[in-house]
């Protein structure tokens, strides 16, 4: 049996209301498996205008597909499909180290890209996504620190802590707030550590903000317009 191709996660952040149309555009380009959620932008209106990202309400689309299909899609979005996306924003890819075998087999069977593309990975390692999990109500102060360290803006979704309470005890955390906000910040890789260090030192786990900071490499990134 042919081994399924390596899977990739495409994360697309667009103006609220554009998500469904974007999913249809992706389906026409061999990307079929999606999770949709809603988020809130953190950039100021001035920065939103500079970046061409529109309003602060966001649709976030998480798409799983083969690495080849993801590369071809982003190449098209940066070339022949430029302007076809139904709303301004960004789309970027992150490699997945493992995926359920059933999902991988389904995607691999359904996906039949026209070609292998040009193989270009010009954006590889140039960008990183910083993920900050912070207690609800502290997003603005964390983003202020991130901006001072070089970030332009981020996207927020809300969540709840579902981990073991022993984590707090082992980490010396006196209170572990259940309501969380997740901040996604895409930045050039050369300033990633500076931003992560600034957030950790000012708003780390033992502060009231309780920020947990991680990052993942971005392979390709395009601006949608």
C-alpha positions in Angstrom: 0.0 0.0 0.0 1.3 3.4 -0.9 2.3 5.5 2.1 0.2 8.8 2.4 2.2 11.9 1.7 3.2 14.1 4.6 0.4 16.3 5.8 0.5 20.1 6.3 -1.8 22.5 8.3 -2.8 25.6 6.5 -4.0 28.4 8.8 -6.0 31.2 7.1 -7.1 34.3 8.9 -9.6 36.5 7.0 -12.3 39.1 7.6 -15.4 37.8 9.4 -17.9 36.4 7.0 -15.3 35.4 4.4 -14.5 32.0 5.8 -17.2 30.0 3.9 -16.3 31.5 0.6 -12.6 30.8 1.2 -13.4 27.1 2.0 -15.1 26.9 -1.4 -12.1 28.4 -3.1 -9.8 26.0 -1.4 -12.0 23.0 -2.4 -11.6 24.0 -6.0 -7.9 23.8 -5.5 -7.7 20.3 -3.9 -7.9 21.3 -0.2 -11.0 19.7 1.4 -10.6 19.2 5.1 -11.3 22.3 7.4 -12.1 23.4 10.8 -13.6 26.9 11.2 -13.6 29.2 14.2 -14.0 32.8 15.0 -11.3 35.2 16.3 -10.6 38.8 17.2 -7.7 40.8 15.7 -5.4 42.8 18.0 -3.8 45.2 15.6 -4.6 48.9 15.8 -6.8 50.3 13.0 -3.7 52.1 11.7 -1.7 48.8 11.4 -4.8 47.0 9.9 -4.8 49.7 7.2 -1.1 49.3 6.6 -1.3 45.5 6.3 -4.5 45.6 4.4 -6.2 43.3 6.9 -9.6 45.0 7.2 -11.7 44.9 10.4 -10.8 43.2 13.7 -13.4 40.4 13.6 -11.8 37.3 12.0 -12.7 33.9 10.6 -9.9 31.4 11.2 -9.8 28.4 8.9 -7.6 25.4 9.8 -7.1 23.1 6.8 -5.3 19.8 6.7 -4.0 18.6 3.3 -0.9 17.1 1.7 2.3 19.1 1.6 2.2 19.2 -2.2 -1.5 20.5 -2.3 -0.7 23.1 0.3 2.4 24.4 -1.6 0.4 24.5 -4.9 -2.5 26.4 -3.2 -0.2 29.1 -1.7 1.7 29.5 -4.9 -1.6 30.1 -6.7 -2.8 32.5 -4.0 0.4 34.4 -4.5 0.1 34.4 -8.3 -2.8 33.4 -10.5 -5.4 33.5 -7.7 -4.2 36.8 -6.3 -7.3 38.8 -5.5 -9.6 35.8 -5.7 -9.7 35.3 -1.9 -13.1 36.6 -0.5 -11.6 39.0 2.1 -8.2 40.3 3.1 -5.9 38.5 5.5 -3.1 35.9 5.5 -2.6 32.2 4.9 0.4 30.2 6.0 1.5 26.6 6.3 3.0 24.6 9.1 4.2 21.0 8.8 2.4 18.3 10.8 4.5 15.6 12.4 1.7 13.1 12.6 -2.0 12.7 11.5 -4.6 10.0 12.1 -4.0 7.3 9.5 -7.6 7.3 8.5 -7.6 11.1 7.9 -4.3 10.9 6.0 -5.5 8.1 3.8 -8.8 9.9 3.0 -7.0 13.2 2.1 -4.3 11.5 0.1 -6.9 9.6 -1.9 -9.1 12.6 -2.6 -6.3 15.0 -3.4 -5.0 14.9 -6.9 -3.0 18.1 -7.6 -2.3 18.9 -11.3 1.4 19.0 -10.8 4.1 19.0 -8.2 4.6 22.8 -8.5 7.9 24.5 -8.8 9.1 23.2 -5.4 10.0 26.7 -4.3 10.1 27.2 -0.5 11.3 30.8 -0.5 9.4 31.6 2.7 10.7 28.6 4.6 12.1 29.6 8.1 11.5 33.3 7.3 8.4 33.4 9.5 7.3 31.8 12.8 3.9 31.6 14.6 4.1 32.5 18.3 1.2 31.0 20.3 0.6 32.7 23.7 -2.0 31.2 26.1 -2.9 33.9 28.6 -5.5 34.4 31.3 -8.6 36.2 30.0 -8.4 39.9 30.4 -4.6 40.3 29.9 -4.4 40.1 26.1 -4.0 43.9 25.5 -1.1 44.1 28.0 0.6 41.1 26.5 0.2 42.5 23.0 1.6 45.8 24.1 4.7 44.0 25.3 4.9 42.1 22.0 4.5 45.2 19.9 7.3 46.9 21.8 9.5 43.9 20.9 8.6 44.1 17.2 5.2 42.4 16.7 2.6 44.2 14.6 -0.5 42.4 15.7 -2.1 39.0 16.4 -5.4 37.1 16.4 -7.3 35.9 19.5 -9.6 33.0 20.2 -11.0 32.1 23.6 -10.6 28.8 25.4 -10.5 27.0 28.8 -7.8 25.3 30.7 -8.3 21.6 30.7 -5.0 20.4 32.1 -4.1 18.7 35.4 -4.2 21.0 38.4 -0.9 19.4 39.5 0.8 21.4 36.7 0.1 24.6 38.7 1.5 23.1 41.9 4.6 21.9 40.1 5.2 25.2 38.4 4.7 27.2 41.6 1.5 28.9 40.3 -0.8 30.0 43.1 -3.9 30.3 41.0 -4.7 28.8 37.6 -7.5 30.7 35.8 -9.8 28.5 33.8 -10.8 31.1 31.2 -8.0 31.5 28.6 -7.3 33.5 25.5 -5.0 32.2 22.8 -3.0 34.8 20.8 -1.6 33.8 17.5 1.3 36.2 16.4 3.0 35.6 13.0 6.4 37.3 13.0 9.7 37.2 11.1 11.8 34.4 12.6 14.7 36.8 13.4 12.7 38.6 16.0 10.8 35.6 17.3 13.0 35.0 20.4 13.0 38.6 21.3 9.2 38.7 21.4 8.9 35.4 23.2 11.4 36.4 25.9 9.7 39.8 26.4 6.3 38.2 27.0 7.7 35.4 29.2 9.7 37.8 31.4 6.9 40.3 31.8 3.8 38.1 31.8 5.0 34.6 32.5 3.3 31.8 34.3 4.0 33.2 37.8 2.4 36.5 37.0 -1.3 37.4 37.0 -1.4 37.1 33.2 -0.1 33.5 33.5 1.2 33.5 29.9 2.5 30.2 28.3 4.6 30.9 25.2 5.4 28.5 22.4 6.2 28.8 18.7 6.2 26.8 15.5 7.9 27.3 12.2 6.0 28.6 9.1 6.9 27.1 5.7 5.0 29.4 3.4 3.1 32.7 4.0 1.0 34.8 1.6 -1.1 37.9 2.0 -4.7 37.5 0.8 -6.3 40.4 -0.9 
